[in-house]
Each structure stands twice: as structure tokens, then as C-alpha cells.
Amino acid sequence: MIGGIGSVIPSIATQLGNVASGPAGTQGTASSFADVFQSAVNDVDGLQNSADQQVANLLQGSGNADIGKTMVSVEKADVAFQLMMQVRNKVVSAYQEMEKMQF
């Protein structure tokens, strides 16, 4: 299971720091922005799937369903999705600013 939003944000920050540190080969863990973004999307998808599963268990009335944990899981997925959308908006904005530049 995904560790939650608490583990997603530091993971993304570390990966972005590696991308900003230089080209591959200068740092052993450097990766492209696309890889970092794909990883973040996968983490958000995992949180969403986990929340969906917990909601389904709650609706079915299974014995291990807990409404408190379900609500926390849904909120984690929502916050992670909102964070991802804000990052997307910033990337689109940066791209639009670069389009305006003249070389």
C-alpha cells in the first residue's frame, strides 16, 4: 500500500531536487522530470485506488471497514490530487511563459 500523502510529498521533493542537480551521471539518482511526474501520478493513483477500495468495503458493510480510516484515506487522495493539479498548472504556466520568449 502507498504510504500516504506524507510520504508522497518528500519523495517528489527529493526527486525534483535530483532533476535540478544536473544531468544524469553527475548524481547517481538523477532522473528526468517526466519520470518524476510519472512517479507522482502513480502515487496519486495508488492513493485514489486505496480510497476507492476502502469506500467499497464500507458500503458493502464488511467487518473490517472503519469510517474514520476511510474518510482519512479519501482526504489523502483528494489532497494528493489537488497537489498534482497545482504542479500541473505551474508546469503549463512555465511552458506558456517559455513560448512567449524570443530567441
PDB file as gemmi writes it, atoms N, CA and C in Angstrom:
CRYST1    1.000    1.000    1.000  90.00  90.00  90.00 P 1                      
ATOM      1  N   MET A   1       0.831  -1.179   0.000  1.00  0.00           N  
ATOM      2  CA  MET A   1       0.000   0.000   0.000  1.00  0.00           C  
ATOM      3  C   MET A   1       0.874   1.241   0.000  1.00  0.00           C  
ATOM      4  N   ILE A   2       0.419   2.279  -0.631  1.00  0.00           N  
ATOM      5  CA  ILE A   2       1.138   3.548  -0.670  1.00  0.00           C  
ATOM      6  C   ILE A   2       1.143   4.145   0.728  1.00  0.00           C  
ATOM      7  N   GLY A   3       2.261   4.779   1.116  1.00  0.00           N  
ATOM      8  CA  GLY A   3       2.424   5.312   2.459  1.00  0.00           C  
ATOM      9  C   GLY A   3       1.534   6.490   2.783  1.00  0.00           C  
ATOM     10  N   GLY A   4       0.914   7.126   1.823  1.00  0.00           N  
ATOM     11  CA  GLY A   4       0.058   8.267   2.085  1.00  0.00           C  
ATOM     12  C   GLY A   4       0.693   9.551   1.603  1.00  0.00           C  
ATOM     13  N   ILE A   5      -0.028  10.628   1.751  1.00  0.00           N  
ATOM     14  CA  ILE A   5       0.437  11.922   1.265  1.00  0.00           C  
ATOM     15  C   ILE A   5       1.708  12.349   1.985  1.00  0.00           C  
ATOM     16  N   GLY A   6       1.870  11.947   3.230  1.00  0.00           N  
ATOM     17  CA  GLY A   6       3.067  12.298   3.983  1.00  0.00           C  
ATOM     18  C   GLY A   6       4.334  11.750   3.345  1.00  0.00           C  
ATOM     19  N   SER A   7       4.247  10.618   2.677  1.00  0.00           N  
ATOM     20  CA  SER A   7       5.424  10.056   2.021  1.00  0.00           C  
ATOM     21  C   SER A   7       5.530  10.490   0.563  1.00  0.00           C  
ATOM     22  N   VAL A   8       4.432  10.927  -0.034  1.00  0.00           N  
ATOM     23  CA  VAL A   8       4.441  11.327  -1.439  1.00  0.00           C  
ATOM     24  C   VAL A   8       5.185  12.656  -1.613  1.00  0.00           C  
ATOM     25  N   ILE A   9       4.877  13.638  -0.767  1.00  0.00           N  
ATOM     26  CA  ILE A   9       5.465  14.971  -0.922  1.00  0.00           C  
ATOM     27  C   ILE A   9       6.979  14.953  -0.756  1.00  0.00           C  
ATOM     28  N   PRO A  10       7.543  14.356   0.309  1.00  0.00           N  
ATOM     29  CA  PRO A  10       9.012  14.320   0.396  1.00  0.00           C  
ATOM     30  C   PRO A  10       9.650  13.546  -0.751  1.00  0.00           C  
ATOM     31  N   SER A  11       8.983  12.497  -1.215  1.00  0.00           N  
ATOM     32  CA  SER A  11       9.506  11.718  -2.335  1.00  0.00           C  
ATOM     33  C   SER A  11       9.590  12.571  -3.591  1.00  0.00           C  
ATOM     34  N   ILE A  12       8.539  13.332  -3.865  1.00  0.00           N  
ATOM     35  CA  ILE A  12       8.531  14.206  -5.040  1.00  0.00           C  
ATOM     36  C   ILE A  12       9.604  15.282  -4.896  1.00  0.00           C  
ATOM     37  N   ALA A  13       9.708  15.871  -3.711  1.00  0.00           N  
ATOM     38  CA  ALA A  13      10.700  16.927  -3.484  1.00  0.00           C  
ATOM     39  C   ALA A  13      12.119  16.396  -3.689  1.00  0.00           C  
ATOM     40  N   THR A  14      12.402  15.205  -3.205  1.00  0.00           N  
ATOM     41  CA  THR A  14      13.724  14.611  -3.380  1.00  0.00           C  
ATOM     42  C   THR A  14      14.009  14.353  -4.850  1.00  0.00           C  
ATOM     43  N   GLN A  15      13.033  13.818  -5.559  1.00  0.00           N  
ATOM     44  CA  GLN A  15      13.220  13.521  -6.973  1.00  0.00           C  
ATOM     45  C   GLN A  15      13.398  14.793  -7.778  1.00  0.00           C  
ATOM     46  N   LEU A  16      12.631  15.833  -7.464  1.00  0.00           N  
ATOM     47  CA  LEU A  16      12.791  17.104  -8.166  1.00  0.00           C  
ATOM     48  C   LEU A  16      14.159  17.707  -7.879  1.00  0.00           C  
ATOM     49  N   GLY A  17      14.643  17.561  -6.665  1.00  0.00           N  
ATOM     50  CA  GLY A  17      15.979  18.035  -6.331  1.00  0.00           C  
ATOM     51  C   GLY A  17      17.040  17.314  -7.140  1.00  0.00           C  
ATOM     52  N   ASN A  18      16.852  16.034  -7.354  1.00  0.00           N  
ATOM     53  CA  ASN A  18      17.794  15.267  -8.167  1.00  0.00           C  
ATOM     54  C   ASN A  18      17.767  15.717  -9.620  1.00  0.00           C  
ATOM     55  N   VAL A  19      16.570  16.031 -10.133  1.00  0.00           N  
ATOM     56  CA  VAL A  19      16.450  16.507 -11.512  1.00  0.00           C  
ATOM     57  C   VAL A  19      17.152  17.847 -11.657  1.00  0.00           C  
ATOM     58  N   ALA A  20      16.985  18.725 -10.667  1.00  0.00           N  
ATOM     59  CA  ALA A  20      17.567  20.064 -10.728  1.00  0.00           C  
ATOM     60  C   ALA A  20      19.073  20.058 -10.502  1.00  0.00           C  
ATOM     61  N   SER A  21      19.618  18.989  -9.940  1.00  0.00           N  
ATOM     62  CA  SER A  21      21.034  18.975  -9.588  1.00  0.00           C  
ATOM     63  C   SER A  21      21.959  18.817 -10.784  1.00  0.00           C  
ATOM     64  N   GLY A  22      21.452  18.392 -11.901  1.00  0.00           N  
ATOM     65  CA  GLY A  22      22.309  18.287 -13.074  1.00  0.00           C  
ATOM     66  C   GLY A  22      21.939  17.111 -13.942  1.00  0.00           C  
ATOM     67  N   PRO A  23      22.671  16.948 -15.039  1.00  0.00           N  
ATOM     68  CA  PRO A  23      22.375  15.856 -15.957  1.00  0.00           C  
ATOM     69  C   PRO A  23      22.682  14.491 -15.346  1.00  0.00           C  
ATOM     70  N   ALA A  24      22.083  13.494 -15.939  1.00  0.00           N  
ATOM     71  CA  ALA A  24      22.305  12.131 -15.471  1.00  0.00           C  
ATOM     72  C   ALA A  24      23.785  11.801 -15.523  1.00  0.00           C  
ATOM     73  N   GLY A  25      24.230  11.114 -14.507  1.00  0.00           N  
ATOM     74  CA  GLY A  25      25.634  10.758 -14.439  1.00  0.00           C  
ATOM     75  C   GLY A  25      26.380  11.607 -13.415  1.00  0.00           C  
ATOM     76  N   THR A  26      25.929  12.846 -13.183  1.00  0.00           N  
ATOM     77  CA  THR A  26      26.585  13.667 -12.178  1.00  0.00           C  
ATOM     78  C   THR A  26      26.102  13.302 -10.791  1.00  0.00           C  
ATOM     79  N   GLN A  27      24.887  12.886 -10.677  1.00  0.00           N  
ATOM     80  CA  GLN A  27      24.326  12.372  -9.439  1.00  0.00           C  
ATOM     81  C   GLN A  27      23.848  10.963  -9.743  1.00  0.00           C  
ATOM     82  N   GLY A  28      24.077  10.022  -8.874  1.00  0.00           N  
ATOM     83  CA  GLY A  28      23.704   8.647  -9.141  1.00  0.00           C  
ATOM     84  C   GLY A  28      22.207   8.423  -9.250  1.00  0.00           C  
ATOM     85  N   THR A  29      21.399   9.320  -8.683  1.00  0.00           N  
ATOM     86  CA  THR A  29      19.956   9.087  -8.665  1.00  0.00           C  
ATOM     87  C   THR A  29      19.198  10.067  -9.549  1.00  0.00           C  
ATOM     88  N   ALA A  30      19.865  10.810 -10.413  1.00  0.00           N  
ATOM     89  CA  ALA A  30      19.189  11.806 -11.250  1.00  0.00           C  
ATOM     90  C   ALA A  30      18.246  11.125 -12.232  1.00  0.00           C  
ATOM     91  N   SER A  31      17.101  11.747 -12.439  1.00  0.00           N  
ATOM     92  CA  SER A  31      16.135  11.236 -13.400  1.00  0.00           C  
ATOM     93  C   SER A  31      15.462  12.423 -14.075  1.00  0.00           C  
ATOM     94  N   SER A  32      14.727  12.147 -15.130  1.00  0.00           N  
ATOM     95  CA  SER A  32      14.089  13.223 -15.876  1.00  0.00           C  
ATOM     96  C   SER A  32      12.827  13.700 -15.153  1.00  0.00           C  
ATOM     97  N   PHE A  33      12.409  14.911 -15.510  1.00  0.00           N  
ATOM     98  CA  PHE A  33      11.180  15.440 -14.925  1.00  0.00           C  
ATOM     99  C   PHE A  33       9.991  14.553 -15.274  1.00  0.00           C  
ATOM    100  N   ALA A  34       9.992  14.013 -16.477  1.00  0.00           N  
ATOM    101  CA  ALA A  34       8.895  13.130 -16.893  1.00  0.00           C  
ATOM    102  C   ALA A  34       8.814  11.902 -15.980  1.00  0.00           C  
ATOM    103  N   ASP A  35       9.972  11.343 -15.608  1.00  0.00           N  
ATOM    104  CA  ASP A  35       9.980  10.196 -14.698  1.00  0.00           C  
ATOM    105  C   ASP A  35       9.435  10.572 -13.327  1.00  0.00           C  
ATOM    106  N   VAL A  36       9.838  11.752 -12.846  1.00  0.00           N  
ATOM    107  CA  VAL A  36       9.376  12.217 -11.542  1.00  0.00           C  
ATOM    108  C   VAL A  36       7.866  12.440 -11.577  1.00  0.00           C  
ATOM    109  N   PHE A  37       7.400  13.088 -12.626  1.00  0.00           N  
ATOM    110  CA  PHE A  37       5.970  13.372 -12.733  1.00  0.00           C  
ATOM    111  C   PHE A  37       5.170  12.076 -12.866  1.00  0.00           C  
ATOM    112  N   GLN A  38       5.681  11.129 -13.648  1.00  0.00           N  
ATOM    113  CA  GLN A  38       5.004   9.837 -13.796  1.00  0.00           C  
ATOM    114  C   GLN A  38       4.932   9.107 -12.460  1.00  0.00           C  
ATOM    115  N   SER A  39       6.006   9.160 -11.697  1.00  0.00           N  
ATOM    116  CA  SER A  39       6.016   8.540 -10.374  1.00  0.00           C  
ATOM    117  C   SER A  39       4.982   9.189  -9.461  1.00  0.00           C  
ATOM    118  N   ALA A  40       4.889  10.520  -9.507  1.00  0.00           N  
ATOM    119  CA  ALA A  40       3.914  11.229  -8.685  1.00  0.00           C  
ATOM    120  C   ALA A  40       2.490  10.857  -9.090  1.00  0.00           C  
ATOM    121  N   VAL A  41       2.243  10.768 -10.386  1.00  0.00           N  
ATOM    122  CA  VAL A  41       0.908  10.379 -10.868  1.00  0.00           C  
ATOM    123  C   VAL A  41       0.582   8.965 -10.404  1.00  0.00           C  
ATOM    124  N   ASN A  42       1.544   8.078 -10.453  1.00  0.00           N  
ATOM    125  CA  ASN A  42       1.320   6.702  -9.993  1.00  0.00           C  
ATOM    126  C   ASN A  42       1.016   6.666  -8.498  1.00  0.00           C  
ATOM    127  N   ASP A  43       1.728   7.494  -7.706  1.00  0.00           N  
ATOM    128  CA  ASP A  43       1.466   7.556  -6.267  1.00  0.00           C  
ATOM    129  C   ASP A  43       0.054   8.072  -5.995  1.00  0.00           C  
ATOM    130  N   VAL A  44      -0.355   9.109  -6.705  1.00  0.00           N  
ATOM    131  CA  VAL A  44      -1.695   9.663  -6.537  1.00  0.00           C  
ATOM    132  C   VAL A  44      -2.736   8.628  -6.958  1.00  0.00           C  
ATOM    133  N   ASP A  45      -2.479   7.919  -8.039  1.00  0.00           N  
ATOM    134  CA  ASP A  45      -3.390   6.871  -8.487  1.00  0.00           C  
ATOM    135  C   ASP A  45      -3.513   5.772  -7.436  1.00  0.00           C  
ATOM    136  N   GLY A  46      -2.398   5.415  -6.825  1.00  0.00           N  
ATOM    137  CA  GLY A  46      -2.430   4.402  -5.765  1.00  0.00           C  
ATOM    138  C   GLY A  46      -3.254   4.850  -4.569  1.00  0.00           C  
ATOM    139  N   LEU A  47      -3.112   6.126  -4.183  1.00  0.00           N  
ATOM    140  CA  LEU A  47      -3.921   6.649  -3.086  1.00  0.00           C  
ATOM    141  C   LEU A  47      -5.407   6.631  -3.442  1.00  0.00           C  
ATOM    142  N   GLN A  48      -5.715   7.000  -4.680  1.00  0.00           N  
ATOM    143  CA  GLN A  48      -7.108   7.006  -5.127  1.00  0.00           C  
ATOM    144  C   GLN A  48      -7.686   5.591  -5.144  1.00  0.00           C  
ATOM    145  N   ASN A  49      -6.923   4.637  -5.635  1.00  0.00           N  
ATOM    146  CA  ASN A  49      -7.393   3.251  -5.662  1.00  0.00           C  
ATOM    147  C   ASN A  49      -7.619   2.712  -4.257  1.00  0.00           C  
ATOM    148  N   SER A  50      -6.713   3.055  -3.341  1.00  0.00           N  
ATOM    149  CA  SER A  50      -6.863   2.624  -1.956  1.00  0.00           C  
ATOM    150  C   SER A  50      -8.126   3.220  -1.338  1.00  0.00           C  
ATOM    151  N   ALA A  51      -8.363   4.503  -1.587  1.00  0.00           N  
ATOM    152  CA  ALA A  51      -9.567   5.157  -1.068  1.00  0.00           C  
ATOM    153  C   ALA A  51     -10.822   4.522  -1.662  1.00  0.00           C  
ATOM    154  N   ASP A  52     -10.797   4.262  -2.960  1.00  0.00           N  
ATOM    155  CA  ASP A  52     -11.943   3.621  -3.614  1.00  0.00           C  
ATOM    156  C   ASP A  52     -12.241   2.262  -2.993  1.00  0.00           C  
ATOM    157  N   GLN A  53     -11.190   1.486  -2.733  1.00  0.00           N  
ATOM    158  CA  GLN A  53     -11.369   0.156  -2.147  1.00  0.00           C  
ATOM    159  C   GLN A  53     -11.956   0.263  -0.741  1.00  0.00           C  
ATOM    160  N   GLN A  54     -11.472   1.213   0.050  1.00  0.00           N  
ATOM    161  CA  GLN A  54     -11.989   1.371   1.410  1.00  0.00           C  
ATOM    162  C   GLN A  54     -13.448   1.838   1.401  1.00  0.00           C  
ATOM    163  N   VAL A  55     -13.800   2.726   0.469  1.00  0.00           N  
ATOM    164  CA  VAL A  55     -15.199   3.162   0.345  1.00  0.00           C  
ATOM    165  C   VAL A  55     -16.075   1.976  -0.053  1.00  0.00           C  
ATOM    166  N   ALA A  56     -15.609   1.161  -0.993  1.00  0.00           N  
ATOM    167  CA  ALA A  56     -16.378  -0.012  -1.413  1.00  0.00           C  
ATOM    168  C   ALA A  56     -16.580  -0.976  -0.245  1.00  0.00           C  
ATOM    169  N   ASN A  57     -15.527  -1.203   0.548  1.00  0.00           N  
ATOM    170  CA  ASN A  57     -15.646  -2.083   1.723  1.00  0.00           C  
ATOM    171  C   ASN A  57     -16.649  -1.523   2.724  1.00  0.00           C  
ATOM    172  N   LEU A  58     -16.623  -0.205   2.908  1.00  0.00           N  
ATOM    173  CA  LEU A  58     -17.547   0.425   3.840  1.00  0.00           C  
ATOM    174  C   LEU A  58     -18.984   0.286   3.358  1.00  0.00           C  
ATOM    175  N   LEU A  59     -19.204   0.494   2.053  1.00  0.00           N  
ATOM    176  CA  LEU A  59     -20.553   0.389   1.505  1.00  0.00           C  
ATOM    177  C   LEU A  59     -21.086  -1.042   1.539  1.00  0.00           C  
ATOM    178  N   GLN A  60     -20.182  -2.008   1.407  1.00  0.00           N  
ATOM    179  CA  GLN A  60     -20.597  -3.406   1.450  1.00  0.00           C  
ATOM    180  C   GLN A  60     -20.805  -3.891   2.874  1.00  0.00           C  
ATOM    181  N   GLY A  61     -20.331  -3.112   3.832  1.00  0.00           N  
ATOM    182  CA  GLY A  61     -20.508  -3.480   5.231  1.00  0.00           C  
ATOM    183  C   GLY A  61     -19.600  -4.592   5.683  1.00  0.00           C  
ATOM    184  N   SER A  62     -18.427  -4.703   5.078  1.00  0.00           N  
ATOM    185  CA  SER A  62     -17.500  -5.747   5.502  1.00  0.00           C  
ATOM    186  C   SER A  62     -17.041  -5.480   6.929  1.00  0.00           C  
ATOM    187  N   GLY A  63     -16.649  -6.521   7.618  1.00  0.00           N  
ATOM    188  CA  GLY A  63     -16.321  -6.444   9.033  1.00  0.00           C  
ATOM    189  C   GLY A  63     -15.151  -5.542   9.381  1.00  0.00           C  
ATOM    190  N   ASN A  64     -14.193  -5.359   8.471  1.00  0.00           N  
ATOM    191  CA  ASN A  64     -13.007  -4.571   8.787  1.00  0.00           C  
ATOM    192  C   ASN A  64     -13.113  -3.125   8.302  1.00  0.00           C  
ATOM    193  N   ALA A  65     -14.292  -2.669   7.888  1.00  0.00           N  
ATOM    194  CA  ALA A  65     -14.469  -1.307   7.387  1.00  0.00           C  
ATOM    195  C   ALA A  65     -14.570  -0.344   8.564  1.00  0.00           C  
ATOM    196  N   ASP A  66     -13.809   0.736   8.507  1.00  0.00           N  
ATOM    197  CA  ASP A  66     -13.806   1.770   9.544  1.00  0.00           C  
ATOM    198  C   ASP A  66     -14.040   3.111   8.862  1.00  0.00           C  
ATOM    199  N   ILE A  67     -15.095   3.799   9.252  1.00  0.00           N  
ATOM    200  CA  ILE A  67     -15.448   5.046   8.588  1.00  0.00           C  
ATOM    201  C   ILE A  67     -14.381   6.118   8.788  1.00  0.00           C  
ATOM    202  N   GLY A  68     -13.749   6.139   9.939  1.00  0.00           N  
ATOM    203  CA  GLY A  68     -12.696   7.122  10.206  1.00  0.00           C  
ATOM    204  C   GLY A  68     -11.509   6.944   9.281  1.00  0.00           C  
ATOM    205  N   LYS A  69     -11.033   5.711   9.165  1.00  0.00           N  
ATOM    206  CA  LYS A  69      -9.905   5.432   8.276  1.00  0.00           C  
ATOM    207  C   LYS A  69     -10.285   5.673   6.817  1.00  0.00           C  
ATOM    208  N   THR A  70     -11.520   5.364   6.482  1.00  0.00           N  
ATOM    209  CA  THR A  70     -11.984   5.587   5.109  1.00  0.00           C  
ATOM    210  C   THR A  70     -11.985   7.073   4.784  1.00  0.00           C  
ATOM    211  N   MET A  71     -12.481   7.896   5.686  1.00  0.00           N  
ATOM    212  CA  MET A  71     -12.516   9.341   5.457  1.00  0.00           C  
ATOM    213  C   MET A  71     -11.104   9.918   5.348  1.00  0.00           C  
ATOM    214  N   VAL A  72     -10.191   9.450   6.183  1.00  0.00           N  
ATOM    215  CA  VAL A  72      -8.802   9.918   6.108  1.00  0.00           C  
ATOM    216  C   VAL A  72      -8.184   9.518   4.773  1.00  0.00           C  
ATOM    217  N   SER A  73      -8.458   8.303   4.337  1.00  0.00           N  
ATOM    218  CA  SER A  73      -7.929   7.832   3.058  1.00  0.00           C  
ATOM    219  C   SER A  73      -8.468   8.658   1.898  1.00  0.00           C  
ATOM    220  N   VAL A  74      -9.749   8.992   1.935  1.00  0.00           N  
ATOM    221  CA  VAL A  74     -10.361   9.805   0.880  1.00  0.00           C  
ATOM    222  C   VAL A  74      -9.747  11.202   0.885  1.00  0.00           C  
ATOM    223  N   GLU A  75      -9.528  11.775   2.052  1.00  0.00           N  
ATOM    224  CA  GLU A  75      -8.926  13.111   2.147  1.00  0.00           C  
ATOM    225  C   GLU A  75      -7.473  13.105   1.662  1.00  0.00           C  
ATOM    226  N   LYS A  76      -6.726  12.054   1.990  1.00  0.00           N  
ATOM    227  CA  LYS A  76      -5.349  11.941   1.496  1.00  0.00           C  
ATOM    228  C   LYS A  76      -5.329  11.917  -0.023  1.00  0.00           C  
ATOM    229  N   ALA A  77      -6.230  11.143  -0.611  1.00  0.00           N  
ATOM    230  CA  ALA A  77      -6.306  11.060  -2.069  1.00  0.00           C  
ATOM    231  C   ALA A  77      -6.678  12.413  -2.663  1.00  0.00           C  
ATOM    232  N   ASP A  78      -7.600  13.123  -2.014  1.00  0.00           N  
ATOM    233  CA  ASP A  78      -8.029  14.429  -2.504  1.00  0.00           C  
ATOM    234  C   ASP A  78      -6.892  15.448  -2.435  1.00  0.00           C  
ATOM    235  N   VAL A  79      -6.183  15.494  -1.324  1.00  0.00           N  
ATOM    236  CA  VAL A  79      -5.077  16.441  -1.176  1.00  0.00           C  
ATOM    237  C   VAL A  79      -3.960  16.117  -2.173  1.00  0.00           C  
ATOM    238  N   ALA A  80      -3.661  14.844  -2.351  1.00  0.00           N  
ATOM    239  CA  ALA A  80      -2.624  14.452  -3.308  1.00  0.00           C  
ATOM    240  C   ALA A  80      -3.015  14.847  -4.723  1.00  0.00           C  
ATOM    241  N   PHE A  81      -4.292  14.677  -5.066  1.00  0.00           N  
ATOM    242  CA  PHE A  81      -4.761  15.056  -6.392  1.00  0.00           C  
ATOM    243  C   PHE A  81      -4.683  16.570  -6.584  1.00  0.00           C  
ATOM    244  N   GLN A  82      -5.083  17.323  -5.570  1.00  0.00           N  
ATOM    245  CA  GLN A  82      -5.001  18.785  -5.653  1.00  0.00           C  
ATOM    246  C   GLN A  82      -3.556  19.244  -5.816  1.00  0.00           C  
ATOM    247  N   LEU A  83      -2.623  18.610  -5.092  1.00  0.00           N  
ATOM    248  CA  LEU A  83      -1.205  18.939  -5.230  1.00  0.00           C  
ATOM    249  C   LEU A  83      -0.728  18.653  -6.647  1.00  0.00           C  
ATOM    250  N   MET A  84      -1.109  17.505  -7.176  1.00  0.00           N  
ATOM    251  CA  MET A  84      -0.706  17.148  -8.531  1.00  0.00           C  
ATOM    252  C   MET A  84      -1.252  18.159  -9.543  1.00  0.00           C  
ATOM    253  N   MET A  85      -2.481  18.593  -9.354  1.00  0.00           N  
ATOM    254  CA  MET A  85      -3.078  19.569 -10.271  1.00  0.00           C  
ATOM    255  C   MET A  85      -2.368  20.920 -10.180  1.00  0.00           C  
ATOM    256  N   GLN A  86      -1.935  21.308  -8.997  1.00  0.00           N  
ATOM    257  CA  GLN A  86      -1.205  22.568  -8.857  1.00  0.00           C  
ATOM    258  C   GLN A  86       0.156  22.483  -9.537  1.00  0.00           C  
ATOM    259  N   VAL A  87       0.823  21.352  -9.407  1.00  0.00           N  
ATOM    260  CA  VAL A  87       2.102  21.159 -10.103  1.00  0.00           C  
ATOM    261  C   VAL A  87       1.872  21.208 -11.606  1.00  0.00           C  
ATOM    262  N   ARG A  88       0.823  20.558 -12.081  1.00  0.00           N  
ATOM    263  CA  ARG A  88       0.486  20.592 -13.496  1.00  0.00           C  
ATOM    264  C   ARG A  88       0.233  22.014 -13.962  1.00  0.00           C  
ATOM    265  N   ASN A  89      -0.524  22.770 -13.188  1.00  0.00           N  
ATOM    266  CA  ASN A  89      -0.809  24.159 -13.552  1.00  0.00           C  
ATOM    267  C   ASN A  89       0.469  24.988 -13.641  1.00  0.00           C  
ATOM    268  N   LYS A  90       1.397  24.772 -12.719  1.00  0.00           N  
ATOM    269  CA  LYS A  90       2.667  25.504 -12.747  1.00  0.00           C  
ATOM    270  C   LYS A  90       3.501  25.110 -13.964  1.00  0.00           C  
ATOM    271  N   VAL A  91       3.495  23.844 -14.313  1.00  0.00           N  
ATOM    272  CA  VAL A  91       4.247  23.392 -15.491  1.00  0.00           C  
ATOM    273  C   VAL A  91       3.649  24.002 -16.754  1.00  0.00           C  
ATOM    274  N   VAL A  92       2.334  24.014 -16.873  1.00  0.00           N  
ATOM    275  CA  VAL A  92       1.678  24.618 -18.034  1.00  0.00           C  
ATOM    276  C   VAL A  92       1.984  26.104 -18.093  1.00  0.00           C  
ATOM    277  N   SER A  93       1.932  26.780 -16.955  1.00  0.00           N  
ATOM    278  CA  SER A  93       2.234  28.205 -16.901  1.00  0.00           C  
ATOM    279  C   SER A  93       3.678  28.477 -17.327  1.00  0.00           C  
ATOM    280  N   ALA A  94       4.614  27.665 -16.856  1.00  0.00           N  
ATOM    281  CA  ALA A  94       6.016  27.830 -17.238  1.00  0.00           C  
ATOM    282  C   ALA A  94       6.197  27.601 -18.732  1.00  0.00           C  
ATOM    283  N   TYR A  95       5.514  26.608 -19.270  1.00  0.00           N  
ATOM    284  CA  TYR A  95       5.587  26.335 -20.702  1.00  0.00           C  
ATOM    285  C   TYR A  95       5.055  27.516 -21.503  1.00  0.00           C  
ATOM    286  N   GLN A  96       3.949  28.087 -21.059  1.00  0.00           N  
ATOM    287  CA  GLN A  96       3.386  29.241 -21.759  1.00  0.00           C  
ATOM    288  C   GLN A  96       4.323  30.443 -21.698  1.00  0.00           C  
ATOM    289  N   GLU A  97       5.005  30.628 -20.580  1.00  0.00           N  
ATOM    290  CA  GLU A  97       5.971  31.723 -20.466  1.00  0.00           C  
ATOM    291  C   GLU A  97       7.143  31.492 -21.410  1.00  0.00           C  
ATOM    292  N   MET A  98       7.587  30.248 -21.533  1.00  0.00           N  
ATOM    293  CA  MET A  98       8.702  29.947 -22.442  1.00  0.00           C  
ATOM    294  C   MET A  98       8.298  30.168 -23.896  1.00  0.00           C  
ATOM    295  N   GLU A  99       7.031  29.884 -24.222  1.00  0.00           N  
ATOM    296  CA  GLU A  99       6.551  30.125 -25.582  1.00  0.00           C  
ATOM    297  C   GLU A  99       6.619  31.604 -25.946  1.00  0.00           C  
ATOM    298  N   LYS A 100       6.444  32.472 -24.968  1.00  0.00           N  
ATOM    299  CA  LYS A 100       6.437  33.912 -25.199  1.00  0.00           C  
ATOM    300  C   LYS A 100       7.847  34.465 -25.418  1.00  0.00           C  
ATOM    301  N   MET A 101       8.859  33.731 -24.988  1.00  0.00           N  
ATOM    302  CA  MET A 101      10.242  34.210 -25.121  1.00  0.00           C  
ATOM    303  C   MET A 101      10.669  34.235 -26.571  1.00  0.00           C  
ATOM    304  N   GLN A 102      11.495  35.217 -26.888  1.00  0.00           N  
ATOM    305  CA  GLN A 102      12.058  35.291 -28.228  1.00  0.00           C  
ATOM    306  C   GLN A 102      13.550  35.010 -28.146  1.00  0.00           C  
ATOM    307  N   PHE A 103      14.005  34.181 -29.021  1.00  0.00           N  
ATOM    308  CA  PHE A 103      15.424  33.831 -29.034  1.00  0.00           C  
ATOM    309  C   PHE A 103      16.129  34.493 -30.164  1.00  0.00           C  
TER     310      PHE A 103                                                      
END                                                                             
